[in-house]
Amino acid sequence: MLTPRAWDLIIGSGVVALALLGLLAIIPSGVVLPGGVEIAALSPDFWPQIVMICLALAGAIVLFQGMFPAGNRNDEGEGESLSFGIASLKLVTAILSVFVYYFAITHLGIVISSCVVLLGLMLLGGERRLTILLPTAVILPVLLYYFFTYVANVPLPLGMFES
């Protein structure tokens, strides 16, 4: 049976490899790029590349954790771990929340929807400190809104707050 450290190494390597495959092969061959796109954020391959880069970073973090495990977890699997049922329920809940978020954007707007989903996902992930939860759930979506609206000139849906 593989140790948690070995699983981290395997999963981290696999995720990094998948992200590199997406960046180097799947996106270039599968996304048609029209000529004359002036704003990089509007290019069809921009957001898939961002997702693959984030995926590669997440895989690298898992790989790094496998190489240098934290002190609260040993190779016998003891420490902070969830049962398979609880972990599966949390995963399904997170995936469903992303779908609800997608549909809530058109009604509530991206800022309010992002605040709610960030708060919910952080609670689902185990964060309980209000000093972390509330500022992150409010400040991050607002800053991203201002960046995309006023710096990148990309209009974002505001839902019922549309003027």
Solvent accessible surface area in square Angstrom, and as a share of the most:
residue,aa,sasa,rsa
1,M,237,1.06
2,L,81,0.40
3,T,50,0.29
4,P,33,0.21
5,R,92,0.34
6,A,27,0.21
7,W,120,0.42
8,D,20,0.10
9,L,62,0.31
10,I,88,0.45
11,I,89,0.45
12,G,0,0.00
13,S,54,0.35
14,G,40,0.38
15,V,38,0.22
16,V,34,0.20
17,A,58,0.45
18,L,98,0.49
19,A,0,0.00
20,L,83,0.41
21,L,92,0.46
22,G,1,0.01
23,L,40,0.20
24,L,138,0.68
25,A,44,0.34
26,I,97,0.49
27,I,11,0.05
28,P,84,0.53
29,S,99,0.64
30,G,59,0.56
31,V,38,0.22
32,V,130,0.75
33,L,101,0.50
34,P,77,0.48
35,G,78,0.75
36,G,76,0.73
37,V,60,0.35
38,E,168,0.75
39,I,63,0.32
40,A,68,0.53
41,A,15,0.12
42,L,101,0.50
43,S,23,0.15
44,P,58,0.37
45,D,24,0.12
46,F,55,0.23
47,W,111,0.39
48,P,46,0.29
49,Q,62,0.28
50,I,60,0.30
51,V,89,0.51
52,M,44,0.19
53,I,80,0.40
54,C,74,0.44
55,L,55,0.28
56,A,20,0.15
57,L,111,0.55
58,A,49,0.38
59,G,0,0.00
60,A,46,0.35
61,I,103,0.52
62,V,44,0.25
63,L,46,0.23
64,F,118,0.49
65,Q,93,0.41
66,G,0,0.00
67,M,88,0.39
68,F,127,0.53
69,P,61,0.39
70,A,66,0.51
71,G,91,0.87
72,N,87,0.44
73,R,86,0.31
74,N,67,0.34
75,D,62,0.32
76,E,132,0.59
77,G,30,0.29
78,E,112,0.50
79,G,50,0.48
80,E,148,0.66
81,S,85,0.55
82,L,102,0.51
83,S,69,0.44
84,F,177,0.74
85,G,47,0.45
86,I,84,0.43
87,A,43,0.34
88,S,38,0.24
89,L,115,0.57
90,K,65,0.27
91,L,110,0.55
92,V,77,0.44
93,T,59,0.34
94,A,26,0.20
95,I,87,0.44
96,L,103,0.51
97,S,29,0.19
98,V,81,0.47
99,F,119,0.50
100,V,102,0.58
101,Y,51,0.20
102,Y,145,0.55
103,F,129,0.54
104,A,22,0.17
105,I,25,0.13
106,T,95,0.55
107,H,129,0.58
108,L,61,0.30
109,G,2,0.02
110,I,39,0.20
111,V,28,0.16
112,I,70,0.36
113,S,4,0.02
114,S,14,0.09
115,C,22,0.13
116,V,97,0.56
117,V,22,0.13
118,L,44,0.22
119,L,56,0.28
120,G,37,0.36
121,L,58,0.29
122,M,37,0.16
123,L,70,0.35
124,L,42,0.21
125,G,68,0.66
126,G,42,0.41
127,E,37,0.17
128,R,159,0.58
129,R,145,0.53
130,L,117,0.58
131,T,109,0.64
132,I,71,0.36
133,L,4,0.02
134,L,86,0.43
135,P,56,0.36
136,T,48,0.28
137,A,3,0.02
138,V,76,0.44
139,I,95,0.48
140,L,79,0.39
141,P,7,0.05
142,V,51,0.29
143,L,110,0.55
144,L,85,0.42
145,Y,38,0.14
146,Y,111,0.42
147,F,96,0.40
148,F,37,0.15
149,T,34,0.20
150,Y,142,0.54
151,V,103,0.59
152,A,20,0.16
153,N,102,0.52
154,V,23,0.13
155,P,116,0.73
156,L,36,0.18
157,P,57,0.36
158,L,43,0.22
159,G,18,0.17
160,M,129,0.58
161,F,114,0.48
162,E,110,0.49
163,S,151,0.97
